[in-house]
Amino acid sequence: MADLGNLSKSSLIIDALLGTGLKGDPRGFHAEVIEAINNANVPVLSVDTPSGLDNDRGVPGKPCIRAAVTLTMGFPKIGSYFFPGRTNVGTLYIKDLGYPQHIVEKYGAGVFLPEPDDLKKMLPLRKPMGSKFDHGASFILAGSQGMTGSAALASVSALRTGCGMVHLATPKSAMPALGAKLTEVVLHAIDETPGGAAAFSASDAILDLMKNVNAACIGPGISHSEETTKLVRLLVAKCPAPMVLDADGINAFKGKIELLKSHKAPLAITPHAGEWARLFGAMPSTPVEIIEELKKKAKEFFRDNPLQGESDNHRRSFRKSVFVALRQFRHGNSRLRRCAERYYHIACCAGMYGDRRGDSGRIYPCKGRRRRSG
């Protein structure tokens, strides 16, 4: 114990004091050492996990190592990705231990950590001699009077991912602002309500635009207008293209959640905690429970809507698959590849909810092949 006062003279402290089996707060000698390390003001590299962190719940013990870098073994732990424990992890690196593939497939949690390179691999190759007509068309219903920012962001994002042509339908009163912001997007002025939101009378014009697109997005900045929410529910039921339902598009199903099952084409929803609560009630409080609830709802609203070109065998192999993608945290070596690609009819994207607490589980990388969830 006398040597603990000299820790500040070190250039680096390697923390391998406590592991994943910790229950409760560190006590006695272990607690004193952790406190001394934290007070030394020296960079800490934690092996597998910061000592004192509850890796199942994402909650730091009292005390808990505040690492600059954590090198975790095999697979990252769920607790490393949820606040408040996430702040104790520092930069996270994952060391592959070479687990047999059949073991990973048998016990995998169906939770994946996408990296930018993984997402790039999902994108189709561009044709060097191709025109805009060869690289896909998307439709976006977004914006309302005074709410044009999200419509512009969604449209530009579609272009930046490589979409050949983006069609944005927006109320007439939003056209001047969006016309000034967007020079490459095809703008369509649609009927609007007295408050400047998309009117139900625009449904025929919108459905006509949807006939020749490869993907659709509905919701950013469209408002909570009763007429607009009625329009959204109709479009979800009739749109023939794979769709992302976002923001106010999700809110359109508040109190009418069963209507969400009527979607005609593959559907992805992107709720934050508040939007989730409006549809399904409050999120569970622990990380593992959150993930299981996401998977449960995805299966509940799953529809067997094959996309053009999918084989029967391919479709059957994924009929029971649900993937939950957690937001990436700095570094990692996981491989999402194509497992969250277009084949999943409802995708619930879980952000990291502050002060969430959990029970158990590890996060398994995909390593280049699609995995069935447990």
C-alpha positions, 0 to 999 in steps of 0.5 A: 500500500505504501507504493500507491503514493508513487503511482503519479511517477509512472508514465502508464498504469496497466489495470488488470485488477478486477474482471467481468465476474465482479459483483457489487462495488469494489471493497477494501484493498481493491477499492483503495487501489482503484482510488489511488490509480484514479488520483494519480493523473496517469493514463490507464490501460485496462485489460478486458474491462475497467476494474469496478465496471459492471459489464452487464449493466453498464454501471461503474462501481464506487469506485471504478477505474477511469481508463484512457484505453480498454483492450477487451478480449474476444468480444466487447461487453454490452456494459461498455456501450451504455452510459454511465459506464461508457465514460469509464471505458475510454477508447475501446479496442477488441482483441480477437481470441479465435473462438470457433465459428460454430460456438459464435453462431450457437451463442451469438446475441444477434447484436452487431457493432457496425463500423464505417467500412462495414456500412460501405460494403453494403453499398452497391458498386457504382457503374463507371459509365452509369448515369443517375438512372443507373444508381437508384431513385429515392422518394422523401416526404419531409418538411413543413412550414418553418420546418425545412432543415430535416428535409434538406438534411435527409435529401443531401444524405441520400445523395451523398450515399450515392443515390442517383436521383432524389425526389423530395415532396414537401408542402408548397409553403416550404418550397422557397426555403428548400429550393434555395438550399437544394440544387441537385434534388428534384422538388415536388410541391404538394397540397398543404393544410392551413398550417403548412403541413402535407395535406391528405389530398396529396396522397394520389400525387405522392403514390404516383411518385412512389411507383418508380423509386427504389426506396422511400423515407417519410417523416422528417419535419412533417409535423403532428397535423392530424391530416398529415398523420392520416396521410402517413398511415395511408402511404405506409400501407400502400408504398411499394418501395422499401421505406424508412419511417422516421420522426413525425412519421413514427409519431403518426402511429401513436395510439394506432400501433396495429396499423403499422403491421399493414405496411406493404413493403419492407419497413425500417423505423428509427425511434429515439426513446421518446418516439419509442414510448409513444408507440410501445410504452416506456423502454426497459431500464437495462441494456439486455432488456432493451435489446430483447424488447427491440428484437421482440417488437421487430418480430411482432411487426415482421411481414414476409415481404420478399424484395424483387430478386430474392430467392425463396430459399434466401427468404426462408433463411432470414424469416426469423432473423432480427438484428439490432445495431448499436451505435458504434463507440470509437474503435472496434473490429466487429463486422456487420457486413450485410447483416442489417441490409435490406432483408429486414422488414423492421429495424429498430436502431438503438441509441445509447440511452443515458443511465441505462442498466442491464443484466447480462450478455456479450456483443458478438461481431458478424465477421463477414457472414449474416448471423441469425439472432438468438 
